[in-house]
Amino acid sequence: MKRRLFLLLFMGVFSTSFAQTFSVEQVQSDFKFLRRILEEAHPSLYWYTPKDSMDRAFEQVFQQLNRPLSEKEVFYLWAPLITKINCGHTYLIHSQPFDAQKDDTFWLPFQSQIIGHQLFVKALGKNCSDTTLVRGTEILQVNDIPMARIIEVARQNCQADGYNQTFKDYFLGLFRLEETLNDYFGLKTPYRFLIKPPLGEVRESTVFSKHIPQPNLPQPTLSKQEIQNREREALEKLRSFKLLSQAPETLLMTCNGFRYDDFKTFDQLVFQTARTQKIKHLIIDLRNNPGGDTSIGDDILRYLLTKPTYNFLTFDSPINQLFFSEQIAPAPKDHLFNPKQLKKLQNGNYRRTVDGIELITPHPTLHFSGQVYVLTSGFTFSAGAILAGLLKAHTNAIFIGQETGGGEAGCSGGLTSKVILPHTQLVVNFPHFRIETNTQAPNIGRGVMPHYPIIYTAQYIASGRDLELEKVVELILGR
């Protein structure tokens, strides 16, 4: 059955080939190179898929590299193979020349939300041709193709940690859905949608992204104060905290990605406020946290632990030298694989000695002893999911929302590189370290599960309600 689905997936792209084609020798050479870097350097190639299963998948793909292929054909042969690794940080990206063809009309003119096999409009863009697509509208078909089929194909080419599905659905909303529509099914705008409004009859709609010309005006010179205001606003979007008006003695701490440098100052201010305001309930919102610097999560943990705790069990690479370093895209020096930061272990692996396994000690004066609530979603990934796993394992935290997109057992990451394949110029996002989170939970290939799962419907999406926050308030007031 799996082989049949694989062949159907390959056949679906024959009619939509990209203009450039690659010879059999070029494609086979790149594939052998890809297989070698995965087998020799990937830290968790067989974590969720046995070696014999991966070997068969490699061979099945190679047997089909027997004729010249376009980039689209190569992509849709190799993407499902890489997805089979079940690693959220390992995925295939089109070449830079291929992506350069995409303009504003490539993207759907609305934010979407996937629930099961259904796609809903979450927020409409200003450039949408059909302004009647209200929040909660379901997209049933695109050009006579059922949306369930489109979602199925997109998921087959989308990565995740273990057997998780929630991250796939968030990742599809970023760009994989448009790639599936355009590159796999060969659909172009304007699209013919069959839609079902939340309070209306099923109807057709012609949808495309309108081009909104921007006036070619000289950029104004910003004052120092204006620059600082913009930087502050950008920082506030990443992390913020406030007293919650809906519940007494409650503080909401929001972390939308661990990509800010002032985290020690920020965390101290949060927990100092919790102390002075006599806060009993702390909500940590990680729903829009796709990860970043694990040190930020470690610092938050300091204020909630009651005893010293290690963050990770492993932070290991199978190699200490990269034979493919010349194929790695330029990156900042501190984002490069550095053999000097590794020490060899008895099992033959190499452990990172910088920004790796750390003993997290409780904060000496600002420990928070009240009840912690953590909001999660499928977009809680990488360092965001690592913090969620540590909070569940070592604090009293109550979880509300969705299964995290990142694995509870950990992930492959730490450092990632963009590896450019020599002939096709396809790019592989490649993690270097296997990171196992210090949690007692058995590894079943899933994310951190909520104590109170939240499931949205079309009506809830249309209403714009925040069901996770509502549930927290309900729990607090009911105590």
C-alpha positions as CSV (number, residue, x, y, z in Angstrom):
1,M,0.0,0.0,0.0
2,K,2.8,2.4,0.9
3,R,4.6,1.7,-2.3
4,R,1.4,2.3,-4.3
5,L,0.9,5.7,-2.6
6,F,4.5,6.6,-3.3
7,L,4.2,5.9,-7.0
8,L,0.9,7.9,-7.2
9,L,2.7,10.8,-5.5
10,F,5.4,10.6,-8.2
11,M,3.0,10.4,-11.1
12,G,1.2,13.5,-9.9
13,V,4.0,15.9,-10.9
14,F,4.6,14.7,-14.5
15,S,2.5,17.4,-16.1
16,T,3.9,20.3,-14.2
17,S,7.7,20.0,-14.8
18,F,9.9,23.0,-14.2
19,A,11.7,24.1,-17.4
20,Q,15.2,23.1,-16.3
21,T,15.9,19.4,-16.4
22,F,18.9,17.5,-15.0
23,S,20.6,14.5,-16.6
24,V,20.4,11.0,-15.1
25,E,24.1,11.4,-14.1
26,Q,23.4,14.7,-12.3
27,V,20.4,13.5,-10.4
28,Q,22.0,10.2,-9.4
29,S,25.1,12.0,-8.2
30,D,23.2,14.4,-6.0
31,F,21.1,11.5,-4.6
32,K,24.2,9.5,-3.7
33,F,25.6,12.6,-2.0
34,L,22.3,13.2,-0.2
35,R,22.2,9.6,1.0
36,R,25.8,9.8,2.2
37,I,25.4,12.9,4.3
38,L,22.2,11.4,5.9
39,E,23.8,8.1,6.7
40,E,27.1,9.4,7.9
41,A,26.2,12.7,9.6
42,H,22.5,12.8,10.6
43,P,22.3,12.4,14.4
44,S,19.0,10.5,14.4
45,L,18.4,8.9,11.0
46,Y,17.0,5.7,12.6
47,W,15.4,7.2,15.7
48,Y,11.9,6.6,14.5
49,T,12.4,4.6,11.2
50,P,14.4,1.4,11.3
51,K,17.5,1.2,9.1
52,D,16.1,-1.6,6.9
53,S,13.0,0.5,6.2
54,M,15.2,3.6,5.3
55,D,17.4,1.4,3.1
56,R,14.4,0.2,1.2
57,A,13.1,3.7,0.7
58,F,16.5,4.9,-0.5
59,E,16.7,2.1,-3.1
60,Q,13.1,2.6,-4.3
61,V,13.8,6.3,-5.0
62,F,17.2,5.6,-6.7
63,Q,15.5,3.1,-9.1
64,Q,13.3,5.9,-10.4
65,L,16.3,8.1,-11.2
66,N,16.6,6.6,-14.7
67,R,15.7,9.5,-16.9
68,P,16.2,13.3,-17.0
69,L,14.1,15.0,-14.4
70,S,12.9,18.5,-13.7
71,E,13.5,20.1,-10.3
72,K,9.8,19.6,-9.4
73,E,10.0,15.9,-10.2
74,V,13.2,15.5,-8.1
75,F,11.7,17.5,-5.2
76,Y,8.5,15.3,-5.1
77,L,10.6,12.1,-5.2
78,W,12.9,13.1,-2.5
79,A,10.7,15.1,-0.1
80,P,8.6,12.1,1.0
81,L,11.9,10.2,1.5
82,I,13.3,12.9,3.8
83,T,9.9,13.1,5.6
84,K,10.2,9.4,6.4
85,I,13.1,10.3,8.8
86,N,10.5,11.9,11.1
87,C,12.7,14.8,12.0
88,G,11.2,18.3,12.2
89,H,14.5,20.0,11.4
90,T,15.3,17.9,8.3
91,Y,13.5,18.9,5.2
92,L,14.0,19.7,1.5
93,I,13.8,23.3,0.0
94,H,13.7,24.3,-3.6
95,S,16.7,25.9,-5.2
96,Q,17.2,29.6,-5.0
97,P,16.5,30.1,-8.8
98,F,13.3,28.1,-8.5
99,D,12.1,30.1,-5.5
100,A,13.0,33.4,-7.1
101,Q,10.2,32.9,-9.6
102,K,7.6,33.2,-6.9
103,D,5.9,36.6,-6.6
104,D,3.1,37.9,-4.4
105,T,0.5,36.1,-6.5
106,F,2.1,32.7,-5.4
107,W,0.8,33.0,-1.8
108,L,-2.8,32.5,-0.7
109,P,-4.3,35.9,0.3
110,F,-5.4,34.7,3.7
111,Q,-4.1,33.0,6.9
112,S,-5.4,29.5,7.1
113,Q,-6.1,26.9,9.8
114,I,-6.2,23.2,9.2
115,I,-8.4,21.0,11.4
116,G,-8.3,17.3,10.4
117,H,-8.8,17.3,6.7
118,Q,-10.4,20.7,6.5
119,L,-9.0,24.1,5.7
120,F,-10.5,27.3,7.1
121,V,-9.9,31.0,6.6
122,K,-8.4,32.4,9.8
123,A,-7.6,36.0,8.8
124,L,-8.1,37.7,5.4
125,G,-5.3,39.6,3.7
126,K,-5.8,43.1,2.4
127,N,-4.9,41.8,-1.1
128,C,-7.6,39.1,-1.3
129,S,-9.8,39.4,-4.4
130,D,-12.9,38.1,-2.5
131,T,-13.4,40.2,0.6
132,T,-16.4,38.1,1.6
133,L,-14.2,35.3,2.8
134,V,-14.9,35.8,6.4
135,R,-13.1,34.2,9.3
136,G,-14.2,30.6,9.6
137,T,-15.0,30.1,5.9
138,E,-14.2,26.5,4.9
139,I,-12.4,25.9,1.5
140,L,-14.0,22.7,0.2
141,Q,-12.3,22.5,-3.2
142,V,-9.7,24.2,-5.3
143,N,-10.2,23.9,-9.1
144,D,-12.4,20.8,-8.5
145,I,-9.7,19.1,-6.4
146,P,-11.0,18.2,-2.8
147,M,-9.2,20.1,-0.1
148,A,-8.8,16.9,1.8
149,R,-6.7,15.5,-1.1
150,I,-4.5,18.6,-1.2
151,I,-3.9,18.4,2.5
152,E,-3.1,14.7,2.3
153,V,-0.4,15.3,-0.4
154,A,1.0,18.3,1.4
155,R,1.4,16.3,4.6
156,Q,3.3,13.5,2.8
157,N,6.0,16.1,1.9
158,C,6.1,17.9,5.3
159,Q,8.4,17.0,8.1
160,A,7.7,16.5,11.8
161,D,9.3,15.1,15.0
162,G,8.3,11.5,15.3
163,Y,4.7,10.7,14.4
164,N,3.4,14.2,15.3
165,Q,0.8,15.8,13.0
166,T,0.1,19.1,14.7
167,F,3.3,20.7,13.5
168,K,2.7,19.6,10.0
169,D,-0.6,21.4,9.9
170,Y,1.0,24.7,11.1
171,F,4.0,24.3,8.8
172,L,1.6,23.7,5.8
173,G,0.1,27.1,6.5
174,L,3.5,28.8,6.2
175,F,4.3,27.7,2.6
176,R,3.9,24.0,1.9
177,L,0.2,24.4,1.0
178,E,1.0,26.9,-1.7
179,E,3.8,24.7,-3.0
180,T,1.5,21.8,-3.2
181,L,-1.1,23.8,-5.1
182,N,1.3,25.3,-7.6
183,D,4.1,22.8,-7.9
184,Y,2.4,19.4,-7.4
185,F,-1.1,20.0,-8.8
186,G,0.0,22.7,-11.3
187,L,-2.7,25.1,-10.2
188,K,-2.3,28.8,-10.8
189,T,-4.2,31.9,-9.7
190,P,-6.9,32.8,-10.1
191,Y,-8.2,29.8,-8.1
192,R,-11.7,28.5,-8.4
193,F,-12.7,27.8,-4.8
194,L,-15.8,26.0,-3.6
195,I,-16.4,27.5,-0.2
196,K,-18.7,27.1,2.8
197,P,-19.2,30.3,4.9
198,P,-19.9,29.7,8.6
199,L,-23.4,31.2,8.1
200,G,-24.2,30.7,4.5
201,E,-24.7,28.4,1.6
202,V,-22.0,26.5,-0.3
203,R,-20.9,28.6,-3.3
204,E,-18.0,29.2,-5.7
205,S,-15.5,32.0,-5.4
206,T,-12.7,33.2,-7.6
207,V,-9.7,33.9,-5.4
208,F,-6.3,35.5,-6.2
209,S,-3.9,37.9,-4.6
210,K,-4.4,41.4,-5.9
211,H,-1.2,43.3,-6.7
212,I,-1.2,46.5,-4.6
213,P,1.3,48.9,-6.1
214,Q,3.5,50.6,-3.6
215,P,4.4,54.3,-4.2
216,N,8.0,54.7,-5.1
217,L,8.7,57.3,-2.4
218,P,12.1,58.0,-0.7
219,Q,12.4,56.3,2.6
220,P,12.1,58.8,5.4
221,T,15.0,59.3,7.7
222,L,14.0,58.1,11.1
223,S,15.1,59.8,14.3
224,K,16.9,57.9,17.0
225,Q,13.8,57.8,19.1
226,E,11.7,56.5,16.2
227,I,14.2,53.7,15.6
228,Q,14.2,52.8,19.3
229,N,10.3,52.7,19.2
230,R,10.3,50.3,16.3
231,E,12.8,48.1,17.9
232,R,10.8,48.1,21.1
233,E,7.6,47.2,19.3
234,A,9.4,44.3,17.5
235,L,10.7,43.1,20.8
236,E,7.3,43.3,22.4
237,K,5.9,41.0,19.7
238,L,8.4,38.4,20.7
239,R,8.1,38.6,24.5
240,S,5.8,40.4,26.9
241,F,3.9,40.1,30.1
242,K,0.9,41.6,31.7
243,L,-1.5,41.2,34.6
244,L,-4.6,39.3,33.4
245,S,-7.8,41.3,34.0
246,Q,-10.1,38.2,33.6
247,A,-8.7,36.5,36.7
248,P,-7.3,37.8,40.0
249,E,-3.6,37.4,41.0
250,T,-2.7,36.1,37.5
251,L,0.2,37.0,35.3
252,L,0.4,36.2,31.5
253,M,3.9,35.7,30.1
254,T,4.0,35.4,26.3
255,C,7.1,34.1,24.5
256,N,6.6,34.1,20.7
257,G,9.9,32.5,19.8
258,F,13.2,32.4,21.7
259,R,15.0,35.0,19.6
260,Y,15.7,37.9,21.9
261,D,18.9,38.8,23.7
262,D,17.6,40.6,26.9
263,F,16.0,37.4,28.3
264,K,17.8,37.5,31.6
265,T,16.6,41.1,32.3
266,F,13.2,40.3,31.0
267,D,12.7,37.1,33.0
268,Q,13.9,38.8,36.2
269,L,11.4,41.6,35.6
270,V,8.6,39.1,35.1
271,F,9.3,37.2,38.3
272,Q,10.0,40.3,40.3
273,T,6.6,41.5,39.2
274,A,5.1,38.2,40.2
275,R,6.7,38.6,43.7
276,T,5.6,42.3,44.3
277,Q,2.1,41.7,42.9
278,K,1.6,38.5,45.0
279,I,0.8,36.5,41.8
280,K,-0.6,33.0,42.5
281,H,-1.2,32.0,38.9
282,L,1.4,32.2,36.1
283,I,0.4,31.6,32.5
284,I,3.2,30.9,30.0
285,D,2.0,31.2,26.5
286,L,4.2,29.2,24.1
287,R,1.5,28.7,21.3
288,N,3.4,30.8,18.8
289,N,6.9,29.7,19.8
290,P,8.7,27.8,17.0
291,G,12.0,27.8,19.0
292,G,15.3,29.6,19.0
293,D,17.9,29.8,21.7
294,T,17.5,27.0,24.4
295,S,19.3,29.2,26.9
296,I,16.1,31.4,27.1
297,G,14.0,28.5,28.1
298,D,16.6,27.4,30.6
299,D,16.5,30.8,32.2
300,I,12.7,30.7,32.6
301,L,13.1,27.3,34.2
302,R,15.4,28.7,36.9
303,Y,12.5,30.6,38.5
304,L,10.3,27.5,38.6
305,L,12.5,24.6,39.7
306,T,12.8,23.5,43.3
307,K,16.1,21.6,42.8
308,P,19.0,21.6,40.3
309,T,18.1,19.8,37.0
310,Y,19.9,19.0,33.8
311,N,18.2,20.3,30.7
312,F,19.4,17.5,28.3
313,L,20.5,13.9,28.5
314,T,22.4,14.1,25.2
315,F,23.6,16.8,22.8
316,D,25.6,14.5,20.5
317,S,26.8,14.2,16.9
318,P,27.9,11.0,15.2
319,I,30.9,12.8,13.6
320,N,33.3,15.6,14.4
321,Q,34.3,16.6,10.9
322,L,31.9,17.5,8.0
323,F,33.0,16.1,4.7
324,F,30.4,18.3,3.0
325,S,31.4,21.7,4.5
326,E,32.0,23.2,1.1
327,Q,28.3,22.6,0.2
328,I,27.0,24.5,3.3
329,A,25.5,27.9,2.7
330,P,27.2,30.8,4.4
331,A,26.1,31.4,8.0
332,P,27.2,33.4,11.0
333,K,30.3,32.0,12.7
334,D,28.5,31.1,15.9
335,H,26.0,29.1,13.7
336,L,28.7,26.8,12.2
337,F,29.6,23.3,13.2
338,N,32.8,23.7,15.2
339,P,34.9,20.5,15.9
340,K,36.7,22.4,18.6
341,Q,33.5,22.5,20.7
342,L,33.2,18.7,20.7
343,K,34.6,15.9,22.9
344,K,34.6,12.2,22.0
345,L,32.4,9.8,24.1
346,Q,33.0,6.2,24.8
347,N,30.2,5.2,22.4
348,G,32.0,6.9,19.5
349,N,29.7,9.9,19.3
350,Y,30.8,13.5,19.9
351,R,29.2,15.7,22.6
352,R,29.0,19.5,22.2
353,T,30.7,21.2,25.1
354,V,29.4,24.8,24.4
355,D,25.7,25.7,24.9
356,G,24.9,22.0,25.3
357,I,24.0,20.0,28.4
358,E,23.6,22.4,31.4
359,L,22.8,22.0,35.0
360,I,19.9,24.5,35.7
361,T,20.0,25.8,39.2
362,P,16.9,27.4,40.9
363,H,16.9,31.2,41.2
364,P,18.1,32.0,44.7
365,T,15.5,34.7,45.5
366,L,12.7,34.8,43.0
367,H,11.4,31.3,42.9
368,F,7.7,31.2,41.9
369,S,5.7,28.7,44.0
370,G,2.3,29.3,42.6
371,Q,0.4,27.4,40.0
372,V,1.8,27.4,36.4
373,Y,-0.3,27.0,33.3
374,V,1.3,26.5,29.9
375,L,-0.5,27.2,26.6
376,T,0.8,25.1,23.7
377,S,-0.1,24.5,20.0
378,G,1.3,22.6,17.0
379,F,3.6,25.5,16.4
380,T,5.3,25.0,19.8
381,F,8.5,23.6,18.3
382,S,12.2,23.0,18.9
383,A,13.4,25.1,21.9
384,G,9.7,26.0,22.6
385,A,8.8,22.3,22.9
386,I,11.9,21.6,24.9
387,L,10.9,24.1,27.5
388,A,7.4,22.6,27.5
389,G,8.8,19.1,28.1
390,L,11.0,20.3,30.9
391,L,8.1,22.2,32.5
392,K,5.9,19.1,32.4
393,A,8.6,16.9,33.8
394,H,9.9,19.1,36.6
395,T,7.2,21.5,37.7
396,N,3.5,21.5,38.6
397,A,2.5,23.0,35.3
398,I,-0.9,22.3,33.8
399,F,-1.0,22.2,30.0
400,I,-3.8,23.6,27.9
401,G,-4.1,23.6,24.1
402,Q,-2.7,21.2,21.5
403,E,0.1,18.6,21.4
404,T,3.3,20.5,20.8
405,G,4.8,20.3,17.4
406,G,8.2,19.5,18.8
407,G,8.8,16.0,20.3
408,E,8.6,15.5,24.1
409,A,11.7,13.2,24.0
410,G,13.7,15.9,22.2
411,C,14.8,16.6,18.6
412,S,17.7,16.8,16.2
413,G,18.9,20.3,16.1
414,G,21.1,22.5,18.2
415,L,22.8,23.7,15.1
416,T,21.4,23.3,11.6
417,S,23.0,24.0,8.2
418,K,21.6,24.6,4.7
419,V,23.3,22.0,2.5
420,I,23.2,22.8,-1.2
421,L,23.3,19.8,-3.4
422,P,25.9,20.3,-6.2
423,H,23.9,19.7,-9.4
424,T,20.2,20.4,-8.7
425,Q,21.0,23.1,-6.1
426,L,18.1,21.8,-4.0
427,V,18.7,22.6,-0.3
428,V,18.6,20.3,2.7
429,N,18.0,21.8,6.1
430,F,20.3,19.6,8.1
431,P,20.6,19.2,11.9
432,H,23.8,18.3,13.5
433,F,23.0,17.1,17.1
434,R,20.6,14.7,18.7
435,I,19.2,16.5,21.7
436,E,17.3,14.3,24.3
437,T,15.3,16.3,26.8
438,N,15.6,15.4,30.4
439,T,12.2,14.0,30.9
440,Q,10.9,10.8,32.4
441,A,8.2,10.3,29.7
442,P,8.7,7.3,27.4
443,N,9.5,8.2,23.9
444,I,6.4,7.4,21.8
445,G,7.2,9.8,19.0
446,R,4.8,12.4,20.1
447,G,4.9,16.0,21.4
448,V,4.0,17.2,24.9
449,M,0.3,16.3,25.4
450,P,-2.0,18.8,27.1
451,H,-4.0,18.0,30.2
452,Y,-6.9,19.9,28.7
453,P,-7.0,19.5,24.9
454,I,-8.6,22.3,22.9
455,I,-10.2,21.6,19.6
456,Y,-11.4,24.5,17.4
457,T,-14.4,24.3,15.1
458,A,-15.5,26.6,12.2
459,Q,-17.8,28.4,14.6
460,Y,-15.0,29.0,17.1
461,I,-12.6,30.2,14.4
462,A,-15.3,32.6,13.1
463,S,-15.9,34.0,16.6
464,G,-12.2,34.7,17.1
465,R,-12.4,33.4,20.7
466,D,-9.2,32.4,22.5
467,L,-10.3,29.0,23.9
468,E,-7.0,28.2,25.6
469,L,-7.0,31.4,27.6
470,E,-10.7,31.0,28.4
471,K,-10.0,27.5,29.8
472,V,-7.2,28.8,32.0
473,V,-9.5,31.5,33.4
474,E,-12.1,28.8,34.0
475,L,-9.6,26.7,35.9
476,I,-8.4,29.6,38.0
477,L,-11.8,30.8,39.0
478,G,-12.9,27.3,39.7
479,R,-10.1,26.7,42.2
